[in-house]
Amino acid sequence: MVPSLQLDTLVASGCTTLVISGECDQDDVEVLEQALTVAVGDSPPVLIVDVSRLLFGDSVLLHFLLSAQRAQTAAGGRLEVRGPLAPAVERLLRETGTYAAFTVTGAGDAA
């Protein structure tokens, strides 16, 4: 069985972390949009999207990350994508030419 999307939010002083686990696809659009609305609504200076536990992401994930990037930039904050990235997620970002648009930490650490 494919693990469904799980989303946890951790809030610390000056930083909100969204931890995305499992697999992200079209069925998860509403959950991701709601989480993003709440996270950027609090206007954290730093929003971290931790995808180190994400096994798969498609265009839905890409749209989510780009939306988070735009929202953080508009609010004067910054976005960090935390890995290591699953091969499918890294491939998505590299093949779409968006990898360089994000501050990616922990990349290349996957076993």
C-alpha positions in Angstrom: 0.0 0.0 0.0 1.2 3.5 -0.9 1.6 5.8 2.1 -0.8 8.7 1.9 0.2 12.2 2.5 0.8 13.3 6.1 1.4 16.9 7.1 2.7 18.2 10.4 3.3 21.8 11.3 6.0 22.8 13.8 6.1 26.4 15.1 9.1 27.9 16.8 10.2 31.5 17.3 10.7 33.0 13.8 10.2 29.8 11.9 7.4 27.5 10.8 8.2 24.1 9.5 5.8 22.1 7.4 6.8 18.4 7.4 5.4 16.5 4.4 5.5 12.7 4.5 4.3 9.9 2.3 3.3 10.7 -1.3 1.9 13.9 -2.7 -0.4 13.9 -5.7 -3.7 15.4 -7.0 -5.7 14.0 -4.1 -3.7 16.3 -1.7 -4.3 19.7 -3.3 -6.8 20.9 -0.7 -4.8 19.7 2.3 -1.6 21.5 1.0 -3.4 24.7 0.1 -5.0 24.8 3.6 -1.7 24.2 5.3 0.0 26.9 3.2 -2.7 29.4 4.0 -2.3 28.8 7.7 1.5 28.8 7.6 1.9 32.0 5.6 -1.0 33.6 7.5 1.2 33.7 10.6 3.9 35.5 8.5 6.9 33.6 9.7 10.2 35.1 8.7 11.3 31.6 7.7 9.0 28.9 6.3 10.7 25.5 6.0 9.1 22.8 3.9 10.6 19.6 5.1 10.3 17.0 2.3 12.9 14.6 3.7 10.1 12.0 4.4 8.3 12.5 1.1 8.6 9.5 -1.2 6.9 11.0 -4.3 5.7 14.4 -5.5 4.3 15.5 -8.8 3.1 18.8 -10.2 0.9 19.3 -7.2 4.1 19.4 -5.0 5.8 21.7 -7.5 2.8 24.1 -7.5 2.7 24.1 -3.7 6.4 24.9 -3.4 6.2 27.7 -6.0 3.1 29.1 -4.2 4.9 29.0 -0.9 7.9 30.7 -2.4 5.8 33.5 -3.8 3.8 34.0 -0.6 7.0 34.1 1.5 8.7 36.5 -0.8 5.6 38.8 -0.9 5.6 38.8 2.9 9.3 39.6 3.1 10.2 36.2 4.4 12.1 33.3 2.9 11.4 29.7 2.1 13.7 26.8 2.6 13.1 23.3 1.2 14.7 20.7 3.5 15.9 17.3 2.3 17.4 15.0 1.7 15.2 14.8 -1.4 13.8 11.5 -2.6 15.0 10.8 -6.2 11.6 11.5 -7.6 11.3 14.8 -5.9 14.8 15.9 -6.9 14.1 14.8 -10.5 10.9 16.8 -10.5 12.7 20.0 -9.5 15.6 19.5 -11.8 13.6 18.5 -14.9 11.3 21.4 -14.5 14.2 23.8 -14.1 13.0 25.0 -10.7 15.6 23.4 -8.4 17.7 26.7 -8.5 14.6 28.7 -7.5 14.6 27.2 -4.0 17.0 27.2 -1.2 17.4 23.5 -0.8 19.2 22.2 2.3 20.2 18.6 3.0 20.2 17.7 -0.8 22.4 14.8 -1.8 22.3 13.3 1.7 19.9 10.5 0.7 21.2 7.0 1.2 
